[in-house]
Amino acid sequence: MRQDRKIPFVDLVAQHKELESELLDVIKGTLHTAAFIGGPAVEGFERDFAKFCNTKVCAGVSSGTDALRFALIAAGIRPGDIVLTVPLTFIATTEAITQVGACADFVDIDAVTYTMDVERLRHYLAHQCKLDLETGKLIHKKNGRPVTAIVPVHLYGQPADMDPILEIASRYKLIVIEDACQAHGAEYFSSNEKNWRKAGSMGQAAAFSFYPGKNLGACGEGGAVTTNDENLARKVRMLRDHGQAKKYYHELEGYNGRLDALQAGILRAKLSRLAGWNQMRREAAGHYTELLAPMADLLGIPREPSWARSNYHLYVIRSAERDRLLDHLTGEGVGVGIHYPVPVHLQRPYRERGFQQGDFPESEKAAQEILSLPMYPQLKIEDQVRVVEAIREFYLAKPTKGSNSRNQQFASVRNSSTE
Ligand SMILES: *Cc1c(COP(=O)(O)O)cnc(C)c1O
């Protein structure tokens, strides 16, 4: 069923066409005032984004990586600390931890949600750590380093199971910094609070990325820290601007990590569409899930727990024959991706620290099997049907291991869905 028109993995041009005149106004306004750094555009966006995330404050920064780094420093993470996160994430999560001088350690993921496995977190803290009787601090039994923070990652836009994570963190006095870089607008139902809570509003602070491909993307780089702690936000504002509280008065050594005014203006215009775009992604995800349902015994289909409202930054399926399926879909003109093919602990810098194959089996298995399908708000249902048809062809064409019933089953699926 080769067709000429390719289905892209992501289409960023569509949103810019939709917003072209607004974006051009932002660019013109910036050129005419030459207000490139700070100023009302940045402050306005910060206010709007804090409101969107249901947090008191937001500080715009230059990237998601800097947002993580500044949030960790401002929350009090110190060189030598151990910070826990998951192996199935983008390397920026662990880079930021290292840049603070801390040491990343890992808790494996839950195979269904792809987010931090709460039982494994409990196990790690109970068995690999102990309370130092002198300082009252939690320390790692093997290396004596203090364990001070957890960075749960809301991967693919699916929130981590925050109620138990926050409970565990408060029991052990650990700081929680959410990596919400993929989770703009995602929601978590807190049974404790009997309320839906926005990603980025649950930890002491959270980091967002506005890399162009994220649900809210700049026309360049950008990021933000959200928090309810004004003092933490004040520190982030100093860190992003060379540690100055006032021009040329430096309270500490900081970084050059500001959000451009131009990007802030662009993000502010796009933010007004974000809830709608996320809703369109959720509908597209619903279509995929329905179309793929007949293949549920061959493929892993995303499952959203009752406490999660994903923003479907990515729609990720699982296949035991992922690499061949990827080749087939690519050949059919379907853009696909793998997020991520190598779990962080098996990337070279972490192998060099002693991590190895077998350390985190769920993340390792997922990395072999996951496949991200085309996903963006303007994705058309016809294109989704074509994507799923291409997946079905792959399984039909495949020489089966003596199971005719499968072919039969798919023949009937095909008939019923191509009417
Ligand atoms: C994109 C991303 C980051 C880093 O964001 P940048 O803006 O590219 O620095 C961090 N963590 C996760 C999970 C991400 O997806």
The ligand as an ORCA input file, in Angstrom:
! r2SCAN-3c Opt
* xyz 0 1
  C      13.408     17.854     26.299
  C      13.723     17.263     27.602
  C      14.666     17.803     28.483
  C      15.591     18.922     28.128
  O      15.046     20.049     27.581
  P      15.931     21.022     26.675
  O      15.042     22.226     26.535
  O      16.191     20.347     25.380
  O      17.174     21.350     27.410
  C      14.806     17.228     29.734
  N      14.092     16.153     30.103
  C      13.203     15.582     29.270
  C      12.428     14.382     29.749
  C      12.993     16.095     27.995
  O      12.132     15.500     27.171
*
